[in-house]
Amino acid sequence: MLGGRDGAGVALAMRVIVGLARIAEAPRLVEITSAHVDSCLYHGQVSLDFAHRLVDLGAMVRVPTTLNVGSMDLLHPGLIRSSTSAERRIATGGRELMSAYVALGCTPTWTCAPYQLPDRPRFGEHVAWAESNAIVFANSVLGARTDRYGDFVDICAAITGRAPYAGLHTTEARRGTVVFDCRPLGDRFLRSELAYPLLGHHVGSLAGSEIPVLVGIPGDVGEDRLKAFGAAAASAGGVAMFHAVGVTPEAPAAVDQLPRYDVDLSTMRSTRQRLSTISSGGLDAISVGTPHASYDECVQLAELLRDGPRIVMPLYLSTGRATRAQAAESGVLGSLEAAGVTVVVDTCTYVTSILAPGVKNVMTNSGKWAHYAPGNINVDVVLGSLEECVASARAGRVVLDDGLFES
């Protein structure tokens, strides 16, 4: 492939993979079974130049390849603001870039949560996934093996079907390095939704790129909560894998020899305060579904909105196309839209110009959204549970229940 046997496009992609392998001092390459590409999110002309070069050289992916969010909601293009020249340039470039990746043979999934799709990788499979929350979920919850890949490397791995055998592809790099004892938090808190974005942000802030081991997580914790934890940990730090003892497939049985942190309720209370740039007062919008909401989360939101007063402010729910289709078939989508929810697909509200220009104060249930949105779209943010988000959407102001932080 490097020598041009399969065409110039494959040769270009293989030069990138071999170059990365040399930098990582990988002894060999490894065959991958799938890829997830983040390069389809528009970051300027260089994004288009690289994709068009691959297309012009005749490259095509050789493993099943899903696509991360883009810069457009292709099903609802009217949601994307285009009043300024910069917004129009991003919308035009974003649409063009998304088309280029489809031309390379990628599947137009447009979701940051590819693990919610049916054909997700099995335990031990080597994959090349980009998008930080997808990486940490694949490694930790599924037990698949991917390093933390970024733009351009991801599509090159998909075209060659290869990745460097280095980093989290190797067994020795997947061992836990630091323990977080969550037992002081108590069962009540650990069974709450709010625990996981807060715990993820706290762990990520301390762990950096280490591999944390969580002790005390309930054995029946669901994937949505592990998703929320991993996304927040990958945003606040460089966490690409975590272990939860008794929960995730590669968690160690013995952790006595590792450095240790104890986590208590006061720490979680201060973490919410640190993630929130406002704590009270009026709100302009609510944004949930980062990473993309699962079908179960769509159902939960519909149930919370079923009884009680109508919401008095914009409430945005970001999800994937496949989940939206499932919600449409079951009637959940109709219930959400009838309650006033704006369902966004193909992108996310913190990376695309969806919120109105006057929106300043926003509430979210996502640690990742709370971490990035103030810098990305210049808003103030408050983090709450989905139930708190609905209560606030009805009241038009911040409604929080701090009782969860009491022993």
PyMOL commands that set and color helices and strands:
alter all, ss='L'
color gray80, all
select helices_A, chain A and resi 8-23+45-56+77-79+85-103+114-116+132-142+153-160+167-169+172-174+183-190+195-207+223-236+265-275+295-306+321-330+332-338+367-377+386-395+402-405
alter helices_A, ss='H'
color red, helices_A
select strands_A, chain A and resi 29-31+35-37+65-67+128-129+162-164+178-181+212-215+243-244+260-262+285-293+315-319+341-344+361-364+380-383
alter strands_A, ss='S'
color yellow, strands_A
deselect
rebuild
show_as cartoon
